Amino acid sequence: MPKRTLQGVVVSDKQNKTVVVRVDRRFTHPIYKKTIRRSKNFHAHDENNEYAPGDVVWIQESKPISKLKRWVVTQGEKKTTA
């Protein structure tokens, strides 16, 4: 079975080799037909501590790495500073 891949934004990088990624999803409410946004935070493994808050990253599920980490950062885009 293929591993899930999600796209999100790094919220925190305060832990060593770990980033917290916020993944947003949008869906239509079944009754009111209004578009709703929901978000969830995932702890992901970042081996080289290369991502900072604001960066867009793609995470892939993996075997448990620690108590909270079940995702690994596969690729990312650095936030551009103007």
N, C-alpha and C positions, 0 to 999 in steps of 0.2 A: 504494500500500500504506500502511495507517495506521501512524503512529509508535507505538512501544511507550511505555507509561506505567507507571512503577513507583512504589511508595510505600516510603519509608524514613525513617530517623532520622539527623539530622545528627550526625556524629562529630567533625568538626573544621572550624574556620573560620579557620585561621591564614593561609591564602593570600589574596591580594587578589582579589576577585570570584570566588572559588572556594570551594565547600564539598565536604567528603567525606561521602557519604551511604552508610549501611549498609542494605542491602536484605536482609531475611530471607525465606527460603522454606521451607515445610514440605512434606514428602512422606512417603509410606509406603515402607519398605524392601521391595523386591520379594520377598525370601525370608523375612525375619524378621517382616514385617508390623508393625514398630515405626515410630512417627512420628519422623522425623529432621528437625532444623533445620540449615540451611546458610545462611551469610550471605556477601555479597560487597560490596566497597566500590566506589563509583562516584564519580569527580570530576565535579561538576556546576557549571555557570556560574550565578553569583548576582550579577547586575549591580550591585545596590545594597548589597551586603554586609549584608542585613537578617536573615539567619538565623544562629542561634547553636547550639552543641551542645545536643542534647536536643529540638530542634524537629522536628516531623513534617512532611515535605515530599513533594511529588509531582514526579518528574522525567520528562522526555520526551526521547527520543533526537533528536539533531540532527546536522548535518554537523560534522566535526571542527573544534573551536575552537582547540585546542592539542594538544600531544603526548599528553596523557592525557584531555582533556575532550571527550566526545562526547555529553553530556547537558546539559539546561538545566532549571533549577528553574521549574516552572510555577505552583505554588501551595504554600502551607504554613500550618501552624498553630503559633503560638508556644507554647512550653512555659509552662504556668501556674505561677507561684510562689506557694506557700502561705504 
